[in-house]
Amino acid sequence: MSTANIVKYPYKAVSCLTSRKRVMAGSWQELLTVLAEALPEGGLVTAWLPQQVLWGRYDGKGFTFAKASSLTENVLEMRVFSKEAEVYARNRGDNTYLVRICHDYSAGAAAAGAEGMETEYVDSLSRLWGENAGVADGYAVLQDKDRKIRLEIPVDANHCKYGLVTRNYIGYTENNQAGYVDSRYVAIENGEVE
């Protein structure tokens, strides 16, 4: 891990109110309904298909990608995420989906009626493979020619390098040993050394 990452994400436990729910979606259409209800404001999406990994955007109704692509029931796994929430879905192999919905609420949210439990977490930034080969129409092309990796990721700003912010939730065993019990994607940010 680089020094810049430790400075930007200094492994400091922070508390928030977190709500986690697991549901079953019996079909692709049911999964889309769960997604629209859980993330009506939209977010970013990453989807693992048998032949590729796609990164794109979700607007609360549908998906957009750098190139004409569409998601159907052949999705193996999918994460739709924003700073506030994530919907993670995994295909069970029969085109039904196990879904985990995770929402984080700021301090004082319980007083405003939000339900969940007080949870500690640590955010970290992991570099995405590849150097920026250009940005067009809100997507950066990341290429690592040696590894033959090419990703097109949704971005709001042009940087040389990008990183994926993950939120790692802390839990405790009966003898108070701390460890990560769950994690979710939060954002794509600048991954350059500062």
N, C-alpha and C positions, 0 to 999 in steps of 0.2 A: 504494500500500500504506500502511495506517495505521501510525502509530508504535506502537500497541498490538500489532499483528501482529508487527512487528519485535522488540519486547520479548519476546513470548511465543514466537516462532519466529525466533531471531536468526541465521538463515543460517549456522549452524555445522555443518560437516561432522562426522558421527558415523559410526563403523564398526560393522558387524555382520556376521555370517555369513549370506549369502543364497543360497538355492537357487531356481533358475528352471528350469522344465521346460515345454516346449511339446508338446501332444498334439493329436490329432484325434479328435473325437467324431462318429461317423457318424449319430447320431440324437439327438433330444431326450432319450430315455431313457438313452442312453450319457452324455450331458452331465450328467444328474442323478446318475449313478453316479460319474463323475469328481468332481463337486462334493461328494458325500457322503464320498468317500475323502479328499479334500484338505482339507475344512473340517468335520470331524465335530462340532466344538463350535459351529458356526454363526457368524453375523455379520450384518452389514447388507447389503442388496442394492439396487442401482439397475439398472433394466432399461429399455432404449429399445425401444419398440414403434412400429409405423408411426403410431399415432394419439396416443401419449402417452409420458411418462416416468414410471415408477413407482418409488417408494422404499418399502422395507419391511424385513422381517427374514427370516432363514433360520435354522432351528433344527437343521440337520443332516439333516433329513428332508424339509422342505417350506417353503413361503413363506407369509408373512402380510403383508397390506397394510391400510392404514387403511380402505379400502372393499373390498367383495367383488370381488376381482380374481384372476385366475389367469394363470400364465405357461404358454405352450405354445410350439411351434416357431415361432411368429410373432415371437419375440424377435429383434431386429436385433443388439443388443449387450447384455451383462450383466456387471456387476461384483458379486461377493459378497466382502466384505472384513471383516477384523478388524484389531486392532493387530498381530497376528502374521503374517497371510497374506492373499492375495487370489487369487481365481480370476476371470480375465477371459475371456469367451467372445464370439466374433463369428461371426454367421451368415454362411456363405459364399454365401448366396442360393439354395441348394438344400437347406436345412434340415439341413446338416452344419455342424459348428462347429470353428473353430480356437480352441484353448484355451491360455492361458498361466497356469501355476500358480507363484506366488511366495511363498516362506516366508522370514521373517526370524527369526534366532535370536540370542539375547543372547550376550555375551562368555562364553567358557567352554563354549559349546555343542559345539564340535568335540571337546573332551575327553569330552563325554557321548555322542558318537557321531553327532552331526548332520553332514550332508554339505552342502557348499556352498563358496562362495568369499568371502573377506573383501572387503567392499564398503563404500564410503563413500556416505552419503546426506545429504540436507537435507530436513527436513520444512517444509511451509508451510501456511498457513491461508488459504483463499479463501472470502470471504463468499458465502453462498447468497442469491439474489435474494428480496426480499420481507420484509415485517415480520410478526412473529408475530401471527396473528389468533385464537389460541387453541390450547390443548393439551388433548387428550382421549385417553384410552386409549393413552398412550405415543406419540402422534403430534402434531406441531405443524403447523398450517396456516400456510404462508408465502404472503402475497399482495402482489403489486405491481400495484395497480389501474391505474396508468398504462400498464404494459406488458401488462396482462391475463395475468399469470403467476400460477399457483396451484400450489404444491407441498405435499404432505403427507409430511413426513419423520419417520422414527423417532427419537425423542429420549428421553433419560433424565432430563433436567431442563428446567425452563421458563426460557428466556432471551428477550430481545427480538429478538436476532439470532442466526443460526447460521452456522457455517462448516464447510467440508469440508477435512479435513487430508489432504494428499497427500504421499507420500514420493517424492522425486526422486533416483534413483541416479546417481552420478557415474562417468564412465568417462574414459579418457585416450587421445588419439591417439598415434601413434608418436613425435611430437615433444613429447609431454607436455602437450598442450593439453587442459584439462579441459572437460567438458560433460555434460549430462544424457543418459543412454543409455536410461533406462526410468523409468516412474513407476507408482505404484499408489495406490489409495485406502486410507486408514487408519481414519478415524473422522469422526463429526460432533460438533463441539464448540461451545462458547460462542463466538459471533462478535462479542460486544459489545466496545466500546472500554472498556478498563480504566483 
